[in-house]
Amino acid sequence: MRLLALLAALVLLAGCRTVADGYDRIIGRRPAQRPAELTPIQPTASLKVLWQGSVGSAEHSVYYPAVSGNVVYATGGSGNVTGFDVASGRAVARIAAGQPVSGGVGSGIGMVLLGTPRGEVLAFDRDGKALWKAQLSSEVLAPPRAQDGTVVARSGDGRIYGLDAASGARKWVYQRTTPALSVRSHVGFVIERGGVFVGFPGGRLVALSIVNGNLGWEAVVALPRGATELERVADITSLPVIDGQRICAVAFQGRVGCFDAVRGTVVWARDVSSIAGLAVDARYLYVTDDKSAVLALDKTSGASIWRQDKLAGRSVSAPLAVGRHVAVGDVEGYVHLLSREDGAFAARIATDGSAITAPPVALDMTSFLVQTRNGGVYAITAQ
């Protein structure tokens, strides 16, 4: 019986974040708690759609858009990529992958990068000309990224690859042992100052050299705990954030913490469980927890500043710091703007009614981008 239960859990976790339209991102079923009803707010700011486009349905996957120079690249399940002018939303580039893609669009050093369910990394120039194709060990769920002559990609089996940016040839591979159960996630990695920072199942955060893939340090964000394999899942399923000399990360069924970016030593940590992720600005660290509450923490100590819990059950996205506000999206396609000072609702705007699952992407100090499950791409400004 225990074996059957374990197999059932494996099947459920294998569909994580690719089933259930915005509900229960862990095991793909509706939670007992229904999404909180939205109540009228007294706006203290405004949200305005600058422009919108469409790239086709994401179906049951998650697609991340990418900003490269003055162009936003976005794709849906079909594999056709559209490049939108950041200022006007006019389509300025079209890229046809010729097959379904997964994870969304990556970019860097003049390239547009895609991953496929068949484990391929596809590289194009900004005009859509195919440059090369590289084969990895399994599906590519997160957008590849490029910097310093290297394209970094993550395969679904947990391997991190460094590929030559000119040819796609393999330069290095980093692999580590993963737990028996883990959350299927579209999370990628962050590249900063020659380092590749990656969160893994089991609550580990590592820093790799982009040059040769060597391990710089490994930090413990969360330790698995509990009596069953399911209870012991403690995975980092969102991107870490760099804040000067610190890097911060959060784990599901674990903790949020900040670490020295050079040595990996812990600065502070506290219990918070999150699937969606976190953001940082000059004052605070913001986290969307696994109950869809948005928290603001003092980024130097982890002390609580405020908690906005009136979006419970709405599968709220990772936050984005926007000037004096924090923006999040939800399961019904609403974008909510919260006050940085106390978490109060400052503004709200609707998109196309389908879930916003990928984190909002900054365009400038006051504008950002969201992509919906139905393929809507919205450039929004906060005033």
N, C-alpha and C positions, 0 to 999 in steps of 0.2 A: 504493500500500500504506500509506503514512504517513497519507493522508487517511482510509482505512478504519479504521486503528487509532485515529485521533483521534475519528472518529464513534463507534466502539465505546466509547471512554472516556467520551464525552459521555453515551451511553445509560446506562452504569454509574453515573456520578456523578449523573445525574438521579434515580436511585432511592436515593440515599444516605439512610440512617437511616429509610427507609420500607419496606425489604425485609429479608430475612434476620433471623430472630428473635433479635436480640442478637449475631449474628456479624458481624464485619468491617463496621463502620458506614461505612466509606469507600466501598467498591465493591460492597457487597451480596453477597458470596460468603463461603463458609467459609474461614477462614485455615488455613494448614498446621498451626498449633499448636492442639491441642484444649484446651478449657477445663480448667484445673488441677483435679484432684480435691481435694475438701475433706477435710482431716484433722481429727481431734478436737482440741479446744483445751481449755486449762485456764482457765475463765472467771474473770475478776477483777471483772466487773460483770454486770449482767443487762439483758435487753431483754424488755419485756412489751407485748403488744398491748392497748391501752386500749379500742379499738373498731374495727370494720371495717364497710365498706359496699361496694356494687357499683354501677358506672355503665355497665357494658357494655364489650365488647371494644374495644380501640383498633385492632384489625386490624393494619395495617402503618404506622400513624402514631404520633406521640408526643404525648401530652396532658399539659399542665401543670395541676395544681390551683392554686387561689388561695385565700388566707385574707383575709377581709374582716370585720373586727370579730370577732365570736364565731362566725362561720360559715365553713366550708370548702366551696368550690364546686368540683365536679369533673364532667367529662363524658367520654363515649366517642364512638365513631364515629357513633352514632345522632343526636347533636345534642341529646339530652335532658340537662339539667343538674340535678344534685341538690345542694342545700345541706345540709350536715351540721353539727349543733351541735358546736363544738369540744370541749366537755367530755364529752358523752354519745354522740355519733355519731348522735343521732336526726335523721331527715330533717325539716328545718324549711322547706325551700323547693324548689319544682320549677319549672324553666324549660324550655319547649319551643321550640327554635329553629325547628322546622318543616322543617329541612333538615340535611344533614351539616355538621359544623363541623370546623375544623382547628386544631391548635396547643394547644387547651385553653382555659382560662378566664382572663380578665384582670379586673381590678377597679380601683376608685378613685373617690373623691368620691361614694360612695353608689350606684355603678352596677356591674352585671355585664356584661362585654364579651366578645364572641365574634367570631371570624373564620371565614370560609368558603372552601372551595376555589374558589368563583366570584368571590372578591375583595371580598366584602362584610364590613363591620364592623357587628355588631348590638349595640345597646345596650338593656339592660333595667334596671328598678329592682330592688331586692333581693327584691321580692315576685313578680317574674317578668313585670311589665307591660312590654310593648315600648315603647321611647321613640323610637328612630329607627334608620335604616339608611343607611349610606354606602357608595358604590361606589369601590373602589380599582382600580389598573391590572392587578393579577394576584392570584393566590391569597394568602391570609393564613395563613402557616405558624406564626406565633408569637402568643401572647396579646397583644391590645392592652392598654394601661395608661392611666390617667387621673390627672392632677394639675394643680392651678392652672388649672382651667377648660379644659384641653385633653386630648383623647384622642389618644394617640400610637399609631400602627399601622405595621407593616412589611409590605410586599408582597413576594412571592417574586422579583420582578425587582430587588430591592435598594432600592426607594424607601422613604423614611420620611415618613409623613404626620402632620401636626398637624390635628386636627379639633375644631371647636367642641363642647364637652361638652354644651351645651344643645340643639343642633340637628343635629350631625353635619356641618355645612357645613365645607368645606375651608378651613383658615387658611393652611397652608403645605405645601410639599413639598421634601424634600431628596433629590437624586439625584447619584450619582457613577458614573463608568465602572468596570465590573467586568471581571475577566479573562475570557478565552475559556472557561476551565474553572474551575468552582468546586464546592464541596461543597454539596449540597442540605441545608439545615439548618433546624431549627425554633427557632434561637436568636432572641431578641428584643433587648431593650435594657434599660438601667437608667435610671430617672429619679431624680435627687437634686439638691436645692437649686437648682431651676430649670434644671438641665441634663439633656439626654438623651444618654447615653453609649452608643455603638453600635460594635460590631466588624464589619468588612467582609471580603469576599474580598480577597486580596492582602496581608493582614496589617495593615490600617490600623484604628486606633481613633480615633473622632472624638467631639467634644463639641459638641452643638447647643443653642441656646437653645430652651426649650420655648415661649417667647412667639411667636417669629417664624421659628424654624428656621434662624437664621443660624449659620454655622460659627464656633465659638469657637477650637478648635484641632484639629490632626490629628497623631497620633503613629504611629510605625512600630513595631509589635510584632514583625513578621517581614518579611524581604524574600524574595520568591520566588527560588529558586535551583535549578539543575539543567539537564540537557540537553533534557528533553522537557517538554511541557505538563503532563503528569501529575506529574512530579517538581517542577514549579514551583508546584503548588498550595500555598498558604500562607494558609489561611483561618482567621479567628476564628469558631469554630462553637459557642462557649459564652458565657455572660454574663460580663461583667467584674464585679469586686467592688470596692466602695468601702470604703476603710479610712481614715477621718478625712480628711486632706488628700491622700491618695493614691488612685489607682485602678489596679488590676492586671488584666491580661488575658493569655491564652495562645492560641497559634495552632497549628494542625495543621502538621506539618513545619516548625516555626518555633521560636519562643522564648516564654518566659514573662517578663513584666516588670512593674514598677510605675512609675507616672508621677505627676507632680504634677497633681492634679485641676483646678487653676486654670489652669495654663500649658501642660500637656501635655508638659513636659520629662521625660526619662527619669531615674529614680532608680537603677534597676539592671535588668539583663536577663541571661538565661542560656538556653542551648539546652535546650528541653523541647518535645516534640510532644504535643499533646492534642486530642482531639475532645470529651471529656466535660466538662471544665471544672475549676474551682477554688473554693476557699473560704478564709476568713481568720478568725482569732480574735485574741485579745490578744497572742499570741506568734508564731504561725507562719502561713505561707501553705501551703495544701494543694492538691496537683494530682493528678488522675488522668491518667496519661500514656497514649499510644496502645497500650501493651502491657498495660494494666490494672494497672500498678503504681501505688500511692499514695505520693506523695512529700510530705515536710514540709520546707519551706524557711524559713530565717530571713527574716522579712518586711522587715527593714531592709536586708539585704545580698544576699539570694538564696542564701546559703550552705546547703549540704545539712545537714539534721538527721538524717533517717532515710528509709528506703525499704522499703515493704512490697510484695514482688513475688510472694507466694504465691497471688495471685488471677489469675495470668497467663491470658489468653485468655477471661476470664469477662465481658467487656464491662461492666466496672465503671462505675457512674454517677459523676457529679460528687460530690465529698465534701461533707459538712456538718459543721461544728464543733458539737458537742453537749457543753457543759460541758468536762470533762477528756478528752473522747473525740472521735473522728471517725467518722461513719457513712457507709457507702456501700451501694448495692444492686448486685445482679448479674443475669446472664442467666437464672438459675434461680429468681429471686425471693427469694434470701436477702438479709438485711440483716446486714452485718458491722459490729461496733463495734471500733475500733482505739484503742489508748492514744495519747494526745497526746504522751506523753513519748518513746516509742520505736517506735511503730507496731505493737506486738504485738497479737494478737487478744485482745480483752477479753470479747466476747460475740458470739453469732450467733443469728438467729431466722429461721424460714422463713415465707413468705407463701403464695401459691397456686401456686407453681411456674413462673410465667411471668415474663418479663423485667421488671426495673425500669429503664426507660430515661430517664425525666425525673429531674432532681435531687431529692433529698429536700427537703422544705419544713419550715422550723422552725415549731413552734407556740408553744413557750416555751423556757426555758433548758435543759430536759431532755427535751422531747418533740418529735416531728417526724412528718411524714406522708410516705408513699410511695404511688404509684399504679402498678399492674402492667399489663402488656400485656393481660391478660384482664379488666381493669376493676376489680380489687380496690383499695379505698382503705383503708389501714391507718394508724391513729394509734398510734404506738409511743413508749414512754417508756424512757429509759436510767437505770438506778439503779446 
